[in-house]
Amino acid sequence: MGREGKQMVRYHIELNTSSDIIEFIDTCSKIPSEVIVNGKDENGSAWSLSAKSFLCVLVMSHHLQNKQKKMAQNADWNTIYVETQEDIYNKISKFVKE
């Protein structure tokens, strides 16, 4: 449940290019409610960031670089998902991993 007792909506996402990252962050910045990106690092520790932040752009860009190197010790990027209190599927469907 979210901060106000509302059920959180969760979508697994996949961002494959730097253009995807920028478009995703730009789309999320136009959503009035809080949008959080959650994932796990290479040690399995959970992290979360606002999908509207510049820090999120940096983390996702780092993920993209590591994904392209295909290093085994990198984070499990299959665990990245977005969480919000409203249904934003129509706005982010391009990035939802089904």
N, C-alpha and C positions, 0 to 999 in steps of 0.2 A: 504494500500500500504506500501511496505517496504521502507527502507532508500534510496534506489537507484531508487525508483519509480516502482519497480517490484511488481506484485501482490503476496501477501503472500499466502502460502498453509497451511491449517490448518487440523490437525488430532486429534480427541479425542483419548486418550490413556488410557490403564489400565495396571497397574503394580501390580501383586498380591503377589509376593514373593521377598525376598531380591536378589535372583538370577536374577529375571526379571529386577530389578532396576540396578544391576551392568551390566548386558548384554545390557540394553537400553542405559545407559550412555556410555559404551564402544563403542557401535555402533555409537552413535551420535558424539563421539569424532573423528571418522574417516571421518566424512562428512565435506568437505571443507567450506561450507557456515555456517553462524550463525544458530543455532537451539535453539529456546527459548521454555521453558516449562512455561505455564501460568495456573493460577488457582485462586481460591478465598478461603480466610480463613473463619473461623467459623462466622465472623461478616459480611461476604459478600465483604470484601475489596479485590481488585485484587492484585495479585503478579505475578512476572515473574522472571525466572532465566535461565541462560545459561544451556542447557542440557548437556554441556560438563564439568560442574564444580563439584567440590567435594561438594560444598554447596547443589547442586541439589541432590546428593546422600543422604545427611543428611536429607533434607526435605522429600524426597520420603520415606526414611526409617522410619521417624517419622509418615508419613501418613500411612504406612503399620502397624505399631504398633497400632495406633489409630483405624484403620479400623478393626483390629482383636478384639479390645475391644468393638466395636460397640456402642460407646458412642454417644448419640443424639446431643450433643453440638459440635461435631467435624466438621471440614470443610466439605463442600459438594465436595467430591472427584470425583463426576461425571462431575465436571466442568474443569478437567485437560485436557489440550490439548497442542499440539506441533505446533509451527509456524515456517516456514522457507521460503526462497525465491526459493527453488528448490523442485521438486517432489521427496521426499524421501520414498514414500510409500513402494517400494520394499525392502528397507533396514529396515524399522520398522514395516512392516505389522503384525508381530507376536504380537505387542503391541497395534495395532489400534483397538479401540472399535467401532464395526459397528452396 
